[in-house]
Amino acid sequence: MSYPKVSPWPFIDPDAPPENYLEVGRSVDKARSKTSRKDWRFFVTQGYLIIVRKEWIQFDDDEEGEFAIGQYEYPIAGARWFVNTVERFFLPPDHPDAVPRDKFNMRGEVNGETLGVTRGAWFGGPYMPGYSFDNLNRIEHSTVLPKGATCQMFKMGDPWLFEDGLFDLFKEIADRHEKGEF
């Protein structure tokens, strides 16, 4: 199914974000941080949650390296939608809100954008299952990869999400938004 695409959010430098960006959290993907620290930073601005990582890359010693930025954008209300949807995967199969056992993704509309949660076998790295937080209206983009036709899929392994605090961070962001903090 095809979804209308909206323009990608402008890339931000998480070390020097624009003035109206509020940093609301940080989380490290430990499973993918074997050679470098995969520090993801979470910002809120203008009703959106921006998840961004800045990483130094250098492909070989003969070439100059550069910073690469990967970024994902969601309506801020999507944080609660993500939490609630992931929790549906854990409900007993006979519960009316449970994700059917033969389904690996769920979709819903939040503030005019189609979001999804997908269960994937290698979303946390090789042989590590996890979930992705998808925005089907936005194209995957980074500063080093060409724009593609795929939607934004912020992939998280189960250990990062449930043991290393990322799910709790999403809950905290959702709670703070609902309390009107931003």
N, C-alpha and C positions, 0 to 999 in steps of 0.2 A: 504494500500500500504506500502511496506517495503522500507526503505531507507538505503543505506550503512552507517554503523556507523564508526565514527572516535573516536580516543582515547579521553577521557575527559581531559580537561585542568587540570594541577596540581592545587590543592587548594592553595589559598593564604590567608595569614592573612592580612585583610584590615588595621589593626593597625600597621603592619610592612611589607608592600609589598616589593617584590624584587626591586632591584635598577632601573630596566628599566621599571617600571610600573608608568604611569602618572595618578594621580587621576584627573578626569575631572568633577566630580559632586557627589552630595549626594541627597538623597530624602528619606522622611519618609512616610511609609504607615500608615497614621493616623488611618484608620479604623481598622487595625489589631494591633494597638499599645496600646490597653487598659491596658494590664498588663506589657508590656515591650516595649521599643522603637525599632521599626522595621526600623532601619537606613540602607538603601541600599547605597552602594558606587560603583561608576562607574570608571573603570580604562581602559586605552588604553595601549596596548603593542603589538609589532610585528604585527600590522595590525588587531588586534582584540579588541573588546569591551568586557570587563569582568565585570559582575554585581555580586556583592558579599555582603553577610550579615553575620555578626558574632554575635551570640546571646548566652547568658548564659542560660543553661537549667538545671533544677534540678527537677526531677520527684517527690521526696518526701524528707522530712527532714532527713531521716535515711541514704540516699545515698549521696555520694559526687556528686556535679554537674560538668558540663563540658561546654566548649564552643562548639557550633555547627556552622558549616559554610555551607551556601547554596550558590551555584554559577552557573552562566549561562554564556555561551560564544557564541559570534557572530562575523562574519567578521565586521570590523568597518563600511564598506559601508552599512551594514544592518541597521544602525541607520536611514539613509535617506529612505531606502526601507520601514522600519516600519512606519515612519511618513507618507509617501506618501500612503501606503496601508490603514492605519487607516482613512486618509482623504477621501479615496474612499467610505467608508461606509456612508459618509454624503452627497455625491453627489445626485442630483435629479435622480429618477429611470430611466429617459429617457436619461441621460448623457451616452455617450459611454464608459467612464471609471468607471462608478458606479458599485459597487458590487451588483450583482443581489439580489433582496430582499429575495429570498429563500435560499441564501447561507450564511453560518456562518463562513466560513474561506476562506482564500486566501493563495496561495503558490507561491513562486518564488525562483529562484536560484540567489545567490549572492556569488561571488568569490568561486564557487564550492561547496557551502553548500546550502541545501534546507531550506529556512526559511518560516515561516507562521505567519499569524495573525488570531486568532480565537476569535469570539465573544462568550462569555459565560455568563450564567445566574447568577452564583455565584462566578465569578472570583475575586470579591472584598471582599468576605466573604458572610455569609448567606444573601440571598435576595438582594445582591448587584451585578448588572451586571458589566461587564468590558470586557477587551481584554487580550489576552495573546500574547506574542512575542515568537514564537516557533523556535527551531532549530531541524529539523527532523533528522539530521545526528548525533546528540549528545544525549547521554543517560542522563536522569535526575540523578543528584548525589548530595549528601551532606555528611558531615562527620558523621552523625548519622543514616541516612537511608540506607538500603541496595541498591546496584545498581539495578535498575529495567529495564524493557524493554520499558519504556515510554520515549518519547522524552522530551527534555528540553522545558518547558512551563513557562515563567516568567509571572505570572498572576497579573493583575492590575485592581483595581476597577475604575469605571468611575470617582468618586470624586478625587481619587489620581491622575489619569491621567490628568483630565481636570481642576479641581479646585485647586489642591495642587501643580501644576507645573511640574509634571513628563513628560507630553507631550512636554512642553516647553524645558525641559532638553534634551530630545531626539533630538529636533530641533537644540538646541545649539550645541550638540555634532556633529550632522551631518554637520552643518555649519562650525564648526571649522575644522573638517576633510577635508571638501571640500576646505577650504582656505589653507590647507597644514600645519596646526599647529601641527599635529601629524600623 
